[in-house]
Amino acid sequence: MLKSQLRLVYKDKRKSFSSDFIYDCSIKISNMVLKLPIWDFSFYHTFLSINTLKEVDSSFLITVLQGKDKNIIIPRTVSSTELKHYLLTDSTRLRLNKLNIPEPIDGIEIKEDKIDVVFIPLLAYDKNGNRVGYGKGYYDIFLAQCKPEVVKIGLSFFEPENEIKDINYNDISLDYCVTPNNIYKF
């Protein structure tokens, strides 16, 4: 399928999710993340979930990272194409931006080259690790600024599609995708 078709299909699938389903699956995904070979790193970047879009609830993942005493980095949009990244601390204040995304108001900025692992929100992905987001390109631009060996992990309620047909040269693929029941390595 094409990215535009996948966006419609997966946004529609999410509409039927109950809060209990999202809660249960998000906990399962966070527990599956514990099985990944990523725990020797220090700086972990994660998205903050957009509840209205029924995304995987990243708060459980954040709890796992805090329990392992990791540095947690969260994004803030600063333009139509750019993210800045901030250390999540006990004093970090969050607000919803115009897209309804929770983000830090201020804090300690962390440069992309410090980040070791990135957890990526997505709508769909395929068996080759190609992913479909919301189409703004924020994560492709951000990931291109990270060091080449950064570990890229998608979090999804769904199993992979066979193939995304319209992959672009600047699309950055995943190293792993974690679902409630499986870990896919690409």
PyMOL commands that set and color helices and strands:
alter all, ss='L'
color gray80, all
select helices_A, chain A and resi 3-15+19-33+51-53+59-67+112-114+138-145
alter helices_A, ss='H'
color red, helices_A
select strands_A, chain A and resi 43-46+71-77+83-87+94-96+102-104+117-121+124-125+131-132+151-155+176-178+183-185
alter strands_A, ss='S'
color yellow, strands_A
deselect
rebuild
show_as cartoon
